[in-house]
Structure formats: structure tokens, C-alpha cells
């Protein structure tokens, strides 16, 4: 065989979280995973409409992956087995389910293909633990701040915010060229009791504006609608 016709079959195994899936041909799908040792990876799952395989492929589930590819540049294919069906635990809670959809989209958009990042993988692991906490909404805000840090955007809210006194209480805010954004007190004073849905809404809105300004707009990326859907639960 000539070197030109010589083909190497690359096979690796890993574990990963299913971020997204789209139909491909009659019985297959193209999937996107965030893996423990290979970062974000795409590929095809053949026969994905079979009853057995389809039951695994709920977005957010953790799966064992076997990846096959002709070369590093070709779109490979996956064979999968379920490790843990994470998302189904929260089907009865629309707010948490919306949070899962939103966070998966953020991971997909904000991470780099093929770049291993153990911090982010462990953060995904921790996300599902957070959802079972009493103060999960507050914990999730801190979770997003960690995600931003791990992708290179370490937002120090205390450094940028100002405050004003209203009826003997401090009210924190960040002023941009076009608007004044409320900063909930718990993000500055580290108080985690009596946090309202409005505090969560204001926190998520603040992070929205930061991500738009520093990530989405400079890179000409559309802001995910799933994020707005999640935020709307706290209005």
C-alpha cells in the first residue's frame, strides 16, 4: 500500500456528558459530548433510534464512550453505554430542568473542541450535586462564576461594583455606559440566607451582560435562548 492510501483507525475510550444531538440520516444522530480526557468532541451515533440506544441519549446524561475515526480531521463515530441517567432525576421540576438545558448550552458554546479541561469536567459533575442542595439557585450562581474563571474570564464583582445607601441598607450596583445593573448583596457580603428569586434574576442578568460584552458579541455568537427561558422563571 502506498502512504497515500494508508489509513489509521484511531480508537479511544472515555466518559462524557451529552451536550447536544441533531438528526443525521435515517437512524443516526450527530452528537456533542464534553469528555473527561478529550474535552469537547463531536461524532455520529449510528442506530441511535433503536429503543435501547435512544433511552441513553437524553441530553445531560453521562455515558461511557468508545470513539472511532479514520484520522484526526474526520468526523468519527461513537459507541455508547450509559453510566448515569442524570437528567431524568429532574423531569418533574421545570425550573431545574430549564437550568440543565441552559447550562449544557453554555458548556457547548464556551468550551473549545478537543481541549482537555479537568476543572470543567469536574464542574459538570458538581452541577448535578448542586441541584439537590437546599440553596441550589444560589450555588448555581457561584457555579457559573467558576465556569467563567475556568475558561479565562475571572469576574471579580467586588472590584467593579459601587454602592449607595438606601434606608440604612447598602445597595450594590455596576454601572455600564448604557445601564445600571443591580448586584445582589449576597454576591458581595457572602450571606446565603433569605435570598429571593429577584436576587437570582438580578445575578443571572448581571452574568448575562458580562458574557455578552466579553464573549458573545466580540465573537459574533448568538446568545442562547435557553438562557433567557431559564432566567424568566425568576421574574
C-alpha positions in Angstrom: 0.0 0.0 0.0 1.2 3.5 -0.7 1.4 6.0 2.1 -1.4 7.9 0.3 -3.8 5.0 0.8 -2.7 4.1 4.3 -5.4 4.8 6.8 -5.0 4.8 10.6 -8.1 3.9 12.7 -8.0 5.9 15.9 -9.9 4.4 18.8 -10.1 5.9 22.3 -12.4 5.4 25.3 -13.6 7.9 27.7 -16.6 9.1 29.7 -18.6 12.2 28.8 -21.7 14.2 29.2 -24.1 14.6 26.2 -24.4 18.3 25.4 -26.4 18.2 22.2 -27.8 16.0 19.4 -29.2 16.6 16.0 -30.7 14.1 13.5 -28.4 12.6 10.8 -29.6 10.4 8.0 -32.5 8.0 8.8 -31.4 6.2 12.0 -28.4 8.2 13.2 -27.6 11.5 15.1 -24.7 13.8 15.4 -23.8 14.4 19.0 -21.6 16.6 21.0 -20.0 15.4 24.3 -17.9 17.0 27.0 -15.4 14.3 27.9 -13.1 13.8 30.8 -9.9 13.3 28.9 -10.6 14.7 25.4 -12.6 17.9 26.1 -15.5 18.7 23.8 -15.9 16.2 21.0 -18.4 15.6 18.1 -19.3 12.5 16.3 -22.0 10.2 14.9 -24.0 7.6 16.7 -25.4 5.1 14.2 -28.6 3.3 15.1 -29.5 6.0 17.6 -33.2 5.5 17.1 -33.1 1.9 18.4 -35.1 1.5 21.6 -32.0 0.6 23.7 -29.7 3.3 22.5 -32.3 6.0 22.3 -33.1 5.5 26.0 -29.4 6.5 26.8 -29.4 9.7 24.8 -31.1 12.2 27.0 -29.1 15.5 27.0 -27.1 15.8 30.2 -26.6 12.1 30.7 -23.2 10.7 31.5 -22.1 8.0 29.1 -19.2 5.6 28.5 -17.8 6.4 25.0 -15.8 4.4 22.5 -14.7 6.7 19.7 -13.6 5.6 16.2 -12.2 7.7 13.5 -10.2 7.3 10.3 -8.0 10.3 11.2 -7.8 13.3 13.4 -9.7 15.5 10.9 -12.5 13.2 10.1 -15.8 13.2 11.9 -15.8 9.9 13.8 -18.5 7.8 15.4 -19.3 6.7 18.9 -20.4 3.5 20.6 -22.0 4.4 23.9 -23.2 2.8 27.2 -25.0 4.6 29.9 -23.1 5.4 33.2 -25.8 7.5 34.9 -29.1 9.0 33.6 -28.6 12.4 35.2 -31.4 14.5 33.6 -34.3 12.1 34.3 -33.9 12.8 38.0 -35.3 16.3 37.5 -38.1 15.8 34.9 -40.7 16.8 37.5 -39.0 20.1 38.3 -39.4 22.6 35.3 -37.1 25.2 36.9 -34.2 22.7 37.4 -34.8 21.1 34.0 -34.6 24.6 32.4 -31.3 25.1 34.3 -29.9 21.9 32.9 -30.8 22.8 29.3 -29.3 26.3 29.8 -26.0 25.1 31.4 -25.5 22.4 28.7 -25.8 25.1 26.0 -23.3 27.3 27.9 -20.8 24.5 28.1 -21.2 23.7 24.4 -20.7 27.3 23.4 -18.0 28.4 25.8 -15.6 25.4 25.6 -13.0 24.6 23.0 -13.1 21.5 20.8 -10.6 18.8 21.7 -9.1 20.7 24.6 -9.0 18.7 27.9 -10.0 20.7 31.0 -10.4 18.6 34.1 -11.8 21.6 36.0 -14.7 22.0 33.7 -15.4 18.2 33.7 -15.4 18.2 37.5 -17.6 21.3 37.4 -20.2 19.4 35.4 -20.0 16.6 37.9 -20.6 19.0 40.7 -23.5 20.7 38.9 -25.8 17.7 39.5 -24.9 17.6 43.2 -25.8 21.3 43.4 -29.3 20.7 42.1 -30.0 18.6 45.1 -29.0 21.3 47.6 -31.5 23.4 49.5 -29.8 26.6 48.2 -29.2 25.3 44.7 -30.2 28.5 43.0 -27.5 30.5 44.9 -25.0 27.7 44.5 -25.6 27.8 40.7 -24.7 31.5 40.5 -21.3 30.7 42.1 -21.1 27.7 39.7 -21.3 30.0 36.7 -18.7 32.3 38.2 -16.4 29.3 38.4 -17.1 28.3 34.8 -16.2 31.8 33.6 -13.0 31.6 35.6 -12.0 28.2 34.1 -12.4 29.5 30.6 -10.3 32.6 31.3 -12.8 35.2 32.5 -12.3 35.7 36.2 -15.1 38.1 37.1 -14.3 39.9 40.4 -17.7 41.6 41.1 -16.4 43.2 44.3 -13.8 45.1 42.3 -16.2 46.6 39.8 -19.3 47.4 42.0 -20.3 50.5 43.8 -22.9 51.1 46.4 -25.4 53.6 47.6 -27.2 53.8 51.0 -31.0 53.5 51.0 -32.9 53.4 54.3 -29.7 52.4 56.1 -29.1 49.5 53.7 -26.3 49.1 51.2 -27.5 48.7 47.6 -24.8 47.5 45.2 -24.7 48.1 41.5 -22.4 48.1 38.5 -22.7 51.0 36.1 -22.1 50.5 32.3 -22.1 53.1 29.6 -25.8 52.3 28.9 -27.3 50.9 32.1 -27.1 50.4 35.8 -27.1 46.7 36.9 -28.2 45.6 40.3 -25.7 43.4 42.2 -27.5 41.3 44.9 -26.0 41.7 48.4 -25.2 38.0 48.7 -22.5 38.3 46.0 -20.7 40.9 48.0 -21.4 40.2 51.6 -21.4 36.4 51.2 -24.7 36.0 53.0 -26.7 33.0 51.8 -29.9 33.3 53.8 -33.2 34.9 52.6 -32.1 35.1 49.0 -35.1 35.9 46.8 -35.9 34.9 43.3 -35.3 38.6 42.4 -31.8 38.2 43.7 -31.3 35.2 41.4 -32.8 37.0 38.5 -30.5 40.1 39.1 -27.5 37.8 39.4 -28.2 35.9 36.2 -28.9 39.2 34.4 -25.6 40.6 35.6 -23.8 37.5 34.3 -25.7 37.7 31.0 -24.5 41.2 30.4 -20.9 40.3 31.3 -20.9 37.3 28.9 -22.5 39.2 26.1 -20.0 42.1 26.4 -16.8 40.0 26.8 -17.6 36.7 24.9 -20.7 36.6 22.7 -20.6 40.0 21.0 -16.8 40.1 20.3 -17.0 36.6 18.8 -20.2 37.2 16.9 -22.1 34.4 18.7 -25.9 34.5 19.3 -26.8 34.4 23.0 -28.7 31.2 23.7 -32.5 31.4 24.0 -32.4 28.6 26.6 -30.6 31.0 29.0 -33.5 33.6 28.7 -36.0 30.8 29.2 -34.2 29.8 32.5 -34.0 33.4 33.7 -37.7 34.0 33.1 -38.5 31.5 35.9 -37.3 34.1 38.4 -39.1 37.2 37.2 
